[in-house]
Amino acid sequence: MTEIYKPGPVSQAYIDIATKNEEYITASVEVNFNEVIVGSFEDFLDLLSERVGVICLMDISYEIVGFKEHDILIFNVSGDASEAATQVDD
């Protein structure tokens, strides 16, 4: 069965429900290729966390599922939001 990923950032209600049910947050996010290649691996994981909409997403897993234009990668991301279930403000 294919898991469906919602476009990030996710809503606070989704974070609250997933945290209450001890489930991982899942989202599909877009990242510019230049953002992937600069900084450390931890910086990259923080970027994914922010794009999902959770300040400190833990135990992150991700996969590239597509691309747009010539430099936008699309990632499916999942992780544990139980430590910091706080929505990132845009």
C-alpha positions in Angstrom: 0.0 0.0 0.0 1.3 3.4 -0.9 1.5 6.0 1.8 0.0 9.4 0.9 2.0 12.4 1.9 0.3 15.8 2.5 2.0 18.9 1.1 4.0 20.7 3.8 3.9 22.6 6.0 1.3 20.6 7.8 -1.3 22.1 10.1 -1.0 22.3 13.9 -4.1 20.2 14.1 -2.4 17.4 12.1 0.7 17.7 14.4 -1.5 17.5 17.5 -3.4 14.4 16.3 -0.3 12.6 15.1 1.5 13.3 18.4 -1.5 12.3 20.5 -1.7 9.0 18.5 2.0 8.5 18.7 2.3 8.5 14.9 4.9 10.0 12.7 4.3 13.2 10.8 4.4 12.8 7.0 4.6 15.5 4.3 5.8 16.1 0.8 8.1 19.2 0.6 9.9 21.0 -2.1 13.6 22.0 -1.7 15.8 23.9 -4.1 18.9 21.8 -5.1 21.2 24.7 -3.9 19.7 24.3 -0.4 20.6 20.6 -0.4 24.3 21.0 -1.3 25.2 23.8 1.2 25.7 23.3 4.9 26.0 20.1 6.9 23.8 17.1 6.9 22.2 18.4 10.2 21.4 21.6 8.4 19.7 19.6 5.7 17.6 17.7 8.2 16.7 21.0 9.9 15.6 22.4 6.5 13.3 19.4 5.9 11.9 19.7 9.4 11.1 23.4 8.8 9.5 22.7 5.5 7.3 20.0 7.1 6.3 22.6 9.6 7.8 21.2 12.8 10.7 23.0 14.5 12.4 19.9 15.9 11.3 16.9 13.9 13.2 13.8 15.2 14.0 10.4 13.6 13.6 11.9 10.1 13.4 9.7 7.1 13.1 11.0 3.5 13.2 10.1 -0.1 13.3 12.0 -3.3 10.1 11.3 -5.2 10.4 13.8 -8.0 11.5 17.2 -9.3 10.1 20.4 -10.7 11.6 22.8 -13.2 15.4 22.2 -13.3 16.4 22.7 -9.7 13.5 21.9 -7.3 13.6 18.4 -5.6 10.4 16.9 -4.1 10.9 14.9 -1.0 8.6 12.7 1.0 9.5 13.2 4.7 8.4 11.6 7.9 9.5 12.0 11.5 8.5 12.1 15.1 7.1 15.4 16.3 6.4 14.4 19.9 9.4 16.4 21.3 8.5 19.7 19.7 5.0 19.8 18.2 5.2 23.5 17.3 4.1 24.9 14.0 6.7 27.0 12.1 5.4 30.5 11.3 5.9 31.7 7.7 
